[in-house]
């Protein structure tokens, strides 16, 4: 007897069902977002946590009206079934309870014999000991077959009615309740009459039991049957694939806002239809909540086809970062007091260790305010500032942002790191921008404190909460002041300029945003942040093919603003007064003001208050008419006029004055004065230690190379030498054509006062 009890206790497997299940993602409200089929090819959702009330009443009325009154089996029903089967000479009814059917479903492939029925009966009583009635109903609803490869009420409701199970009508619930008894009836276009008869008989039973009233019954029997299967929602396919890698077969709640996800997917589709005309086939958009770091929208690719990698999750893909890292460098330099917001930075032809950066439009400004260089995404100033700040220093600081694809040494990237020489994912870049925005928000909310884990991973699972770590007076990396000033510069990109078409710009929105375009027009980026949201956009081809006119400004920015226009508007970041100090700067150069320049007030980070004053303003000594410069060698001190003058180095001045008509070059010295020694000229072309290829025309004839310099006094004569051989003189326009032999040469330039420049080049054909 004891052995029998032990066998009985352990007779029921635990767990009862070991079938693989689909990976299912839904919102926190239970709205289905997508599902990935189980490994065995069945659409079997994980066990439901509750059986819808309508379906529960239908299944009990149809399968087991005594469900709540028996202990696993119903002797009366079994006796009636045996009688009817003997009379018919074959099995015409079963008489199984819902509990017995759960056992039968768990014992797959077993023949339906009376001996097997006995086993099911014994195991059913054991199940009644182990589980509650509600649990048994959940097991039945989750594992019952509903035709084809559809298993369980949750999947059946979506497959046949396109609805979650709890939204089904009485007629729909009754249709599904009769299917496990005869699942082949559901095939579209077949057995419609039999299926409808079974459904209506069940509805009649519900009416007789007074579960539904007569009006509900009449309306229910008039409802049509499902005609074709519905597809599952597919707006979050990349989210589903991402989560299925680590949590396959689970039902997961995610942070996705289903309404926003659909709207963003529609925007992506609209822009994709236009972009594919230029053979651009892939796009991704990510939206984060700054405060919670929750992912609100995750569109990992455009609705393209398999030939264009439609299944690639671009949000997680490593791509050239373009110019998206530039704000980090500007913030870093301002945080260390090595750069002011409007400080002039050099934008001239540049060669550094053989690296020749170019601005996107291949032009130069000479000198440009730092905030405008950032807003215009100029490459040359960024590269020169990175060299000034220190490549290794900046590379080490990037580790704090946890951009996983920036994993190589500073030497591997070189100075191109700041203009797209590194790779990063849209996920990590949006995370970084959210960390910057979060720093400002927390600084304001915590009375000037910082969180140690500000650049944390975004949250995708609904049961997770972000952990920002401990609060500290010590900044994690950048202070709130430098971030705010960087965002102020990025916000100015929003203003319409020149002839650019900004139809998509909503001037009421204050957004700090940055575009980026990688080499060869392979990647177009736009990432923006408001106080509440971060939106990131990537556009390009997953296979790396570049396309003409594919830029962050032309392609990605319109998508960015379309998405931001879906979001509630938010106020701009408050000024972090505790991390800023108001100083007087030179209005023209942006440096701390000296004694010789027009001044204005400006906020700068606290650490920058002790930097050197403006180097570009000097006191110039003029004659009474202010036409010539003079000095004590040619003019009485009492007759000398003193005037502050804004003076840039020659090469900067050459390009600067073409964009700034009010730039005044220094007046020449009066002929009777002894001129002071000063830097007066610089090479425009060729660049130092570079290679120059002799140009050829269409006939194959080799043409001359044009040498070019800038001089602070264009009227002076300049004498040109190649390898110490005189080749000519220029005045006013200092350009000299030469046709040297291939090989290494030294170019020497002298002006009338013996100021000298030398440049080494290598001529190639």
C-alpha positions in Angstrom: 0.0 0.0 0.0 2.8 2.4 0.9 4.5 1.7 -2.4 1.3 2.5 -4.3 1.0 5.8 -2.4 4.6 6.7 -3.2 4.1 5.8 -6.9 0.9 7.8 -6.9 2.6 10.9 -5.4 5.4 10.8 -7.9 3.3 9.7 -10.9 2.7 13.2 -12.3 5.7 14.8 -14.0 6.7 18.2 -12.8 6.5 20.3 -14.8 3.6 18.8 -16.6 4.4 20.4 -20.0 7.9 20.7 -21.3 7.1 22.0 -24.8 9.1 24.9 -26.1 7.1 28.1 -26.2 7.2 31.2 -28.4 9.0 34.3 -27.3 6.3 36.9 -26.7 6.7 40.7 -26.1 4.0 42.9 -24.9 3.5 46.3 -23.3 3.1 46.8 -19.6 -0.7 46.9 -20.3 -0.6 43.5 -21.9 -0.8 44.7 -25.5 0.9 42.3 -27.8 3.8 43.7 -29.8 5.2 40.6 -31.4 6.0 36.9 -31.1 8.7 34.5 -32.3 7.6 31.0 -33.1 8.6 28.2 -30.8 11.6 25.9 -31.7 9.3 23.1 -32.6 7.4 25.2 -35.2 4.3 25.7 -33.1 2.7 29.0 -32.3 2.5 28.2 -28.6 2.6 31.2 -26.2 3.9 30.8 -22.7 1.3 29.8 -20.2 -1.4 32.4 -19.8 -1.6 34.1 -16.3 -5.4 34.2 -16.5 -8.2 32.7 -18.5 -10.7 35.3 -20.0 -14.0 35.0 -18.2 -16.0 34.5 -21.4 -13.8 31.7 -22.7 -13.8 30.1 -19.2 -17.6 29.9 -19.2 -17.7 28.7 -22.7 -15.2 25.9 -22.2 -16.9 24.7 -19.0 -20.3 24.7 -20.7 -19.0 22.8 -23.7 -16.5 20.4 -22.2 -17.2 19.9 -18.5 -20.2 21.4 -16.9 -19.4 19.7 -13.6 -15.8 21.0 -13.6 -16.1 22.7 -10.2 -17.9 19.7 -8.6 -15.7 16.7 -9.5 -12.3 15.5 -8.5 -10.7 14.9 -11.8 -13.2 12.7 -13.5 -17.0 12.5 -13.9 -18.4 8.9 -13.5 -21.8 9.8 -14.9 -20.3 11.2 -18.1 -17.9 8.3 -18.5 -20.8 5.8 -18.1 -22.8 7.6 -20.7 -19.9 7.7 -23.1 -19.3 3.9 -22.7 -22.9 3.2 -23.3 -23.1 5.4 -26.4 -19.8 4.0 -27.8 -21.0 0.3 -27.3 -24.3 1.1 -29.0 -22.6 2.7 -32.0 -19.8 0.1 -32.2 -17.2 2.8 -32.3 -15.9 5.8 -30.2 -18.5 8.6 -30.7 -17.9 10.5 -27.5 -15.3 10.7 -24.8 -16.7 11.8 -21.5 -13.4 13.3 -20.4 -13.3 16.2 -18.0 -11.1 19.2 -18.6 -8.7 17.8 -16.1 -8.4 14.6 -18.0 -7.9 16.5 -21.2 -5.0 18.4 -19.7 -3.4 15.1 -18.8 -4.0 13.8 -22.3 -2.5 16.9 -23.8 0.6 16.4 -21.7 0.9 12.8 -22.8 1.4 13.4 -26.5 1.1 10.6 -29.0 -0.7 8.2 -26.8 -3.3 6.0 -28.4 -6.9 6.6 -27.2 -7.6 3.2 -25.5 -9.5 2.3 -22.4 -6.3 1.5 -20.7 -4.9 4.9 -21.5 -8.2 6.4 -20.3 -7.5 4.6 -16.9 -4.1 6.2 -16.7 -5.5 9.6 -17.5 -8.1 9.2 -14.8 -5.5 8.3 -12.2 -3.2 11.2 -13.2 -6.2 13.6 -13.4 -7.0 12.9 -9.7 -3.3 13.5 -8.9 -3.4 16.8 -10.8 -6.5 17.8 -8.7 -4.4 17.3 -5.6 -1.5 19.4 -7.0 -3.3 22.3 -8.7 -6.3 24.5 -8.1 -9.2 24.5 -10.5 -8.1 27.9 -11.9 -4.6 26.5 -12.5 -6.1 23.5 -14.4 -8.1 25.8 -16.6 -5.0 27.9 -17.3 -3.1 24.7 -18.3 -6.0 23.7 -20.6 -6.3 27.2 -22.2 -2.5 27.4 -22.7 -2.0 23.9 -24.3 -5.2 23.1 -26.1 -4.9 22.8 -30.0 -6.7 25.3 -32.1 -6.0 24.1 -35.6 -2.8 23.9 -37.7 0.2 24.9 -35.6 -1.8 27.2 -33.3 -1.7 26.2 -29.6 -3.3 28.0 -26.7 -6.1 30.6 -26.3 -3.7 33.6 -26.5 -2.3 32.7 -29.9 -5.7 31.5 -31.2 -7.3 34.8 -30.4 -4.7 36.7 -32.4 -4.5 34.2 -35.2 -8.2 34.0 -36.0 -9.6 37.3 -34.7 -6.6 39.7 -34.5 -7.5 40.5 -30.9 -6.1 39.7 -27.4 -8.1 36.9 -25.8 -9.8 39.1 -23.1 -11.3 41.3 -25.9 -13.2 38.5 -27.7 -16.9 38.6 -28.0 -19.2 35.7 -26.8 -19.4 34.4 -30.3 -15.7 34.5 -30.8 -15.0 32.9 -27.4 -17.6 30.2 -28.2 -15.9 29.5 -31.6 -12.6 29.0 -29.9 -14.1 26.9 -27.1 -15.4 24.2 -29.6 -12.1 24.0 -31.6 -10.0 21.8 -29.3 -12.6 19.2 -29.7 -12.3 19.3 -33.5 -9.5 21.7 -34.5 -9.7 20.8 -38.2 -12.9 22.7 -38.5 -11.1 26.1 -38.4 -9.4 25.8 -41.8 -10.7 28.8 -43.9 -13.2 28.0 -46.5 -13.9 24.5 -45.1 -16.3 23.1 -42.6 -17.9 26.5 -42.1 -21.4 25.0 -41.6 -20.3 22.4 -39.1 -18.2 24.9 -37.1 -21.1 27.4 -37.0 -23.5 24.7 -35.8 -21.2 23.7 -33.0 -20.6 27.3 -32.0 -24.4 28.1 -32.0 -25.2 25.0 -30.0 -22.8 26.2 -27.4 -24.3 29.7 -27.4 -27.7 28.1 -27.0 -26.4 26.2 -23.9 -25.1 29.5 -22.5 -28.5 31.1 -23.1 -30.3 28.2 -21.3 -27.9 28.5 -18.4 -28.7 32.2 -18.3 -25.0 33.0 -18.8 -26.0 35.3 -21.6 -29.3 37.0 -22.3 -31.5 36.6 -25.4 -30.3 39.8 -27.0 -26.6 38.7 -26.7 -27.6 35.3 -28.0 -29.3 36.7 -31.1 -26.4 39.1 -31.8 -23.8 36.3 -31.2 -25.3 33.8 -33.6 -25.4 36.5 -36.3 -21.7 37.0 -36.1 -19.6 35.6 -39.0 -16.9 33.0 -38.6 -13.2 33.9 -39.2 -12.3 33.7 -42.9 -8.6 34.1 -42.9 -5.8 34.1 -40.4 -4.5 37.4 -39.0 -0.8 38.2 -38.8 0.8 39.1 -35.6 2.0 42.7 -35.0 5.4 43.3 -36.6 6.3 46.8 -35.6 8.9 45.6 -33.1 10.6 42.8 -34.9 14.1 43.9 -34.0 13.2 44.2 -30.3 11.8 40.7 -30.4 14.9 39.3 -32.1 17.1 41.1 -29.6 15.4 39.8 -26.5 14.9 36.3 -27.9 18.7 35.8 -28.0 18.9 35.7 -24.2 15.3 35.1 -23.1 13.9 32.8 -25.7 10.5 31.2 -25.0 9.4 33.8 -22.4 6.6 36.2 -22.2 8.2 39.6 -21.7 6.8 43.0 -20.9 8.8 45.9 -22.5 8.9 49.6 -22.2 7.8 50.3 -25.7 4.9 52.8 -26.2 2.8 51.0 -28.7 1.1 54.2 -30.0 4.5 55.9 -30.5 6.0 52.8 -32.0 3.4 52.7 -34.7 3.7 56.4 -35.5 7.5 56.2 -35.7 7.3 53.1 -37.9 5.0 55.0 -40.2 7.5 57.9 -40.4 10.3 55.5 -41.2 8.1 53.9 -43.9 7.3 57.4 -45.5 11.0 58.5 -45.6 12.1 55.0 -46.8 9.8 55.3 -49.8 11.6 58.5 -50.8 15.2 57.4 -49.9 15.1 54.2 -51.8 14.8 56.2 -55.0 18.4 57.1 -54.2 19.1 53.4 -53.5 19.2 54.0 -49.8 17.5 51.0 -48.1 18.1 50.9 -44.4 17.0 53.2 -41.5 16.8 53.0 -37.7 15.2 55.2 -35.1 15.5 55.0 -31.3 13.6 57.1 -28.7 14.6 57.2 -25.1 13.0 58.7 -22.0 15.8 60.8 -20.4 14.5 60.5 -16.8 13.8 56.8 -16.8 16.1 55.7 -19.6 13.3 53.6 -20.9 13.1 52.7 -24.6 9.9 54.2 -25.9 10.3 53.4 -29.5 12.7 50.9 -31.2 12.5 50.7 -35.0 15.6 48.7 -36.0 15.2 48.8 -39.8 13.2 50.1 -42.7 10.5 48.0 -44.3 12.9 46.9 -47.0 13.5 43.3 -48.4 15.9 40.4 -47.7 18.2 41.6 -50.6 18.8 44.7 -48.6 19.2 43.1 -45.1 15.8 43.8 -43.8 16.4 41.6 -40.7 19.5 43.4 -39.6 19.0 45.3 -36.4 20.7 48.6 -37.3 20.3 50.0 -33.8 22.8 47.5 -32.4 25.1 47.6 -35.4 28.6 49.2 -35.3 28.8 52.1 -37.8 31.2 55.0 -38.4 30.3 57.7 -35.9 30.7 60.6 -38.3 30.6 63.8 -36.3 28.5 62.6 -33.4 31.4 62.5 -31.0 32.3 66.2 -31.6 30.0 67.5 -28.7 32.0 65.3 -26.3 35.3 67.0 -27.3 33.8 70.5 -27.0 32.3 69.7 -23.6 35.6 68.1 -22.4 37.6 71.2 -23.4 35.2 73.6 -21.9 35.1 71.5 -18.7 38.8 71.8 -18.4 38.9 75.5 -19.1 40.7 75.0 -22.4 37.9 76.4 -24.6 35.3 79.0 -24.4 31.9 78.8 -26.1 32.6 81.6 -28.6 36.4 81.3 -28.7 37.8 81.6 -32.2 39.3 78.3 -33.3 41.5 77.8 -36.4 39.8 76.6 -39.6 42.6 76.6 -42.2 44.2 74.0 -44.5 45.8 71.5 -42.2 48.1 68.5 -42.5 49.0 66.7 -39.3 51.4 63.7 -39.6 50.2 63.1 -43.1 46.5 63.4 -42.2 44.6 66.1 -44.2 41.2 66.7 -42.7 38.6 68.5 -44.9 35.3 70.2 -44.1 32.3 68.8 -45.8 32.0 71.7 -48.2 35.8 71.8 -48.7 35.9 75.4 -47.7 37.6 77.2 -44.8 36.6 80.0 -42.5 40.0 81.0 -41.3 38.8 81.4 -37.7 35.4 80.5 -36.4 33.7 80.7 -32.9 33.8 77.2 -31.2 30.0 77.1 -30.9 29.6 77.8 -34.5 32.2 75.2 -35.5 30.2 72.7 -33.5 26.8 73.9 -34.9 28.2 73.7 -38.5 30.0 70.4 -37.8 33.3 71.7 -39.2 35.9 68.9 -39.3 39.1 70.9 -39.5 38.6 72.8 -36.2 37.5 69.6 -34.5 40.7 67.8 -35.6 42.9 70.7 -34.6 41.2 70.9 -31.2 41.6 67.2 -30.6 45.3 67.5 -31.3 45.4 70.5 -28.9 43.5 68.6 -26.2 45.4 65.4 -26.6 44.3 62.3 -28.6 45.2 59.9 -25.8 43.5 62.0 -23.2 40.3 62.2 -25.1 40.4 58.4 -26.0 40.8 57.6 -22.3 37.8 59.8 -21.3 35.6 58.0 -23.9 35.7 54.9 -21.8 33.3 56.6 -19.3 30.5 56.6 -21.9 30.7 52.8 -22.4 30.5 52.9 -26.2 31.4 49.2 -26.7 32.6 49.5 -30.3 35.2 52.1 -29.4 37.6 49.4 -28.2 40.9 50.2 -29.8 43.8 52.4 -28.8 44.3 56.0 -29.6 47.0 55.2 -32.1 44.6 52.9 -33.9 42.1 55.7 -34.5 44.4 58.7 -34.8 42.9 62.2 -35.1 40.2 60.9 -37.4 38.6 59.6 -34.2 36.6 62.9 -34.0 35.3 62.9 -37.6 34.1 59.3 -38.0 37.3 57.2 -37.6 35.7 55.1 -34.9 32.6 53.0 -34.8 29.6 53.1 -32.5 26.0 51.9 -32.5 22.9 54.1 -32.4 22.1 52.4 -29.1 25.3 53.6 -27.4 25.3 57.0 -28.9 21.7 57.7 -27.8 22.7 56.3 -24.4 25.6 58.8 -24.3 23.4 61.8 -25.2 20.8 60.7 -22.7 23.5 60.6 -20.0 24.5 64.2 -20.8 20.9 65.3 -20.6 20.3 63.3 -17.5 23.3 65.0 -15.8 21.7 68.4 -16.3 18.3 67.2 -15.1 19.8 65.6 -12.0 22.1 68.5 -11.2 19.0 70.7 -11.1 16.9 68.3 -9.1 19.5 67.4 -6.5 20.8 70.8 -5.6 24.0 70.5 -7.7 24.9 66.9 -7.3 25.9 64.2 -9.7 25.1 60.5 -10.0 28.0 58.1 -10.4 26.2 55.9 -13.0 24.7 58.5 -15.3 25.8 56.8 -18.5 23.9 53.6 -17.7 22.3 51.2 -20.2 18.8 52.1 -21.4 15.9 50.0 -20.1 14.0 47.8 -22.5 12.3 45.3 -20.1 9.2 46.6 -18.3 10.1 45.0 -14.9 13.5 46.8 -14.7 14.4 50.1 -13.2 17.5 52.2 -13.9 20.1 52.4 -11.2 21.9 55.8 -11.4 24.1 54.9 -8.4 25.1 57.1 -5.6 25.0 60.9 -5.5 28.1 62.9 -5.2 29.3 66.5 -5.3 32.2 65.4 -7.6 31.3 65.3 -11.2 31.6 61.9 -13.0 33.3 63.3 -16.1 31.9 66.6 -17.4 30.3 69.3 -15.2 26.8 70.5 -15.7 28.0 73.8 -16.9 30.1 72.5 -19.8 27.3 70.2 -20.9 24.8 73.0 -20.8 27.0 75.3 -22.9 27.6 72.4 -25.4 23.8 71.9 -25.7 23.3 75.7 -26.2 25.7 75.5 -29.2 23.9 72.4 -30.5 20.5 74.1 -30.1 21.6 76.8 -32.5 21.8 74.4 -35.3 18.0 74.5 -35.4 17.9 78.0 -36.7 17.3 78.3 -40.5 20.3 79.6 -42.3 21.2 80.6 -45.8 19.3 78.7 -48.5 18.8 75.5 -46.5 15.3 74.0 -46.8 14.1 73.6 -43.2 10.4 72.8 -43.8 10.6 70.2 -41.1 11.8 72.6 -38.4 9.4 73.5 -35.6 10.8 76.7 -34.1 8.9 76.3 -30.9 10.9 73.2 -29.9 14.2 73.6 -28.2 16.4 70.7 -29.1 20.1 70.1 -28.9 21.0 68.0 -31.9 23.9 66.9 -34.0 24.1 65.5 -37.5 26.9 63.3 -38.8 28.0 61.9 -42.2 30.7 59.3 -42.5 33.3 59.1 -45.2 31.9 58.2 -48.6 28.3 59.1 -47.6 27.9 55.6 -46.0 26.2 56.7 -42.8 23.8 59.6 -42.1 23.2 60.4 -38.4 21.0 62.8 -36.5 20.8 62.6 -32.7 18.9 65.2 -30.6 17.9 65.7 -27.0 15.3 67.7 -25.2 15.0 67.9 -21.5 12.7 64.8 -21.6 13.5 62.8 -24.7 16.5 61.6 -26.8 15.8 60.7 -30.5 18.4 59.0 -32.6 18.3 58.4 -36.4 20.6 56.4 -38.6 20.2 56.1 -42.4 22.3 54.3 -45.0 22.8 50.9 -46.5 23.5 48.0 -44.1 26.1 46.6 -46.6 28.1 49.8 -46.4 27.4 51.2 -49.9 27.6 55.0 -49.9 25.2 57.1 -51.9 25.4 60.7 -53.3 23.6 63.3 -51.2 23.2 60.9 -48.3 24.1 63.2 -45.4 22.9 63.7 -41.8 21.5 67.0 -42.7 19.6 66.0 -45.9 18.4 62.5 -44.9 18.5 62.0 -41.1 17.5 65.4 -39.8 14.0 65.5 -41.4 13.3 62.1 -39.7 14.6 63.4 -36.4 12.2 66.4 -36.4 9.3 64.4 -37.6 9.7 62.1 -34.6 10.2 65.0 -32.2 7.0 66.5 -33.5 5.2 63.4 -32.1 6.5 64.0 -28.6 5.1 66.4 -26.0 7.0 69.6 -26.0 9.3 70.3 -23.0 11.0 73.3 -21.5 14.7 73.9 -22.1 17.3 72.8 -19.6 17.6 75.3 -16.7 20.9 77.1 -16.4 23.2 75.2 -13.9 24.3 78.4 -12.1 26.4 76.6 -9.5 28.7 75.3 -12.2 29.0 78.5 -14.2 30.6 81.8 -13.7 29.9 85.0 -15.6 33.0 86.7 -17.0 33.8 89.4 -19.4 35.0 88.2 -22.8 36.3 89.8 -25.9 33.3 90.2 -28.2 35.2 89.5 -31.4 37.5 86.6 -30.4 35.5 84.9 -27.5 38.6 84.8 -25.3 38.8 86.4 -21.8 38.9 90.1 -22.5 42.1 92.0 -22.3 42.5 95.8 -22.3 42.3 96.2 -26.1 39.0 94.7 -27.2 35.3 95.4 -27.1 33.7 93.4 -24.2 30.6 91.5 -23.3 29.4 89.2 -20.5 29.2 85.4 -20.9 28.8 82.3 -18.8 31.7 79.9 -18.8 32.5 76.8 -16.7 34.1 77.7 -13.3 37.4 76.1 -14.3 37.8 78.5 -17.2 38.0 81.8 -15.3 41.8 81.8 -15.0 42.7 81.3 -18.7 44.8 83.7 -20.7 43.2 86.8 -22.2 42.6 87.4 -25.9 45.8 87.0 -28.0 44.3 88.6 -31.2 43.9 92.1 -30.0 46.9 94.4 -30.0 47.5 98.1 -29.6 48.5 99.6 -32.9 50.4 102.9 -33.3 49.1 105.1 -36.1 49.9 108.5 -37.5 47.4 111.3 -36.9 45.5 110.5 -40.1 45.3 106.8 -39.1 46.5 105.8 -42.5 49.8 104.3 -41.6 51.5 102.5 -38.8 54.3 104.5 -37.2 56.7 104.2 -34.3 59.2 106.3 -32.5 61.7 105.8 -35.4 59.7 108.1 -37.6 57.1 110.0 -35.5 57.0 112.0 -32.4 55.5 110.1 -29.5 53.1 113.0 -28.9 51.7 112.6 -32.5 51.1 108.9 -32.4 47.6 107.7 -32.1 47.0 104.4 -30.3 44.1 102.1 -31.4 43.1 98.5 -30.5 43.2 96.2 -33.5 42.0 92.7 -34.1 44.8 90.8 -35.9 44.7 87.2 -37.0 47.7 85.2 -38.1 48.2 85.5 -41.9 46.7 82.2 -43.0 43.7 82.6 -40.7 43.2 86.2 -41.8 43.4 85.2 -45.5 40.3 82.9 -45.2 38.6 84.9 -42.5 38.3 88.1 -44.4 36.6 86.4 -47.3 33.7 85.5 -44.9 33.9 88.7 -42.8 33.7 91.9 -44.8 34.3 94.0 -41.7 37.7 92.5 -41.0 40.4 95.2 -41.3 43.9 94.3 -42.3 46.7 96.2 -40.6 47.6 99.5 -42.3 51.1 99.4 -43.8 54.1 101.1 -42.1 54.9 104.6 -43.4 57.8 104.4 -45.7 60.1 106.4 -43.4 59.6 104.0 -40.5 61.7 101.1 -39.4 59.3 98.2 -39.5 59.0 95.8 -36.6 59.7 92.1 -37.1 56.5 90.1 -37.3 55.0 87.0 -38.9 53.6 88.3 -42.2 52.9 85.3 -44.4 52.0 81.6 -44.6 51.5 78.9 -47.1 48.0 78.1 -48.4 49.4 75.4 -50.8 51.3 73.1 -50.7 50.8 71.7 -47.3 53.8 70.7 -45.2 55.7 67.5 -45.9 52.9 66.4 -48.3 52.9 64.8 -51.7 51.7 66.8 -54.8 50.6 65.1 -58.0 51.3 67.0 -61.3 47.9 67.5 -62.9 47.1 66.3 -66.4 44.6 67.6 -69.0 42.4 65.5 -71.2 45.1 65.2 -73.8 47.5 63.7 -71.2 49.7 66.8 -71.1 51.2 67.6 -67.7 50.2 70.9 -66.3 51.8 73.2 -63.8 51.3 73.1 -60.0 50.1 76.4 -58.5 51.9 77.4 -55.3 50.0 79.9 -53.1 50.6 82.0 -50.0 48.8 84.5 -47.8 50.5 87.8 -46.8 49.3 90.4 -44.4 50.4 93.1 -46.8 49.4 91.9 -50.3 51.0 94.9 -52.0 54.5 93.7 -51.0 56.6 91.8 -53.5 57.2 88.1 -52.8 60.2 86.2 -54.3 59.8 82.5 -55.1 62.6 79.9 -55.2 62.5 76.1 -55.9 65.6 74.3 -54.6 67.3 77.7 -54.2 66.7 78.5 -57.9 64.7 81.8 -58.4 61.4 81.2 -60.3 59.6 84.5 -60.1 58.0 87.4 -58.2 54.4 88.1 -57.3 52.6 91.2 -56.0 49.1 91.4 -54.6 48.0 87.9 -55.8 50.7 85.6 -54.5 50.3 82.5 -56.7 53.2 80.9 -58.6 52.9 78.2 -61.3 55.8 75.8 -61.4 56.6 72.5 -63.3 59.3 70.7 -61.3 60.6 67.2 -62.0 59.2 64.4 -59.8 61.0 64.0 -56.5 61.6 66.0 -53.3 61.9 69.8 -53.5 62.2 72.7 -51.1 60.0 75.8 -51.8 61.4 79.1 -50.4 59.5 82.4 -50.2 61.0 85.8 -49.3 59.3 89.2 -49.1 60.8 92.6 -49.4 61.8 92.7 -45.7 63.5 89.3 -45.8 60.7 87.5 -44.0 61.2 83.9 -45.1 59.1 80.7 -45.4 60.2 77.2 -46.4 58.1 74.2 -47.3 59.3 70.7 -48.3 57.2 68.7 -50.8 57.4 65.6 -52.9 56.3 65.9 -56.6 54.6 62.8 -58.1 53.2 62.0 -61.5 
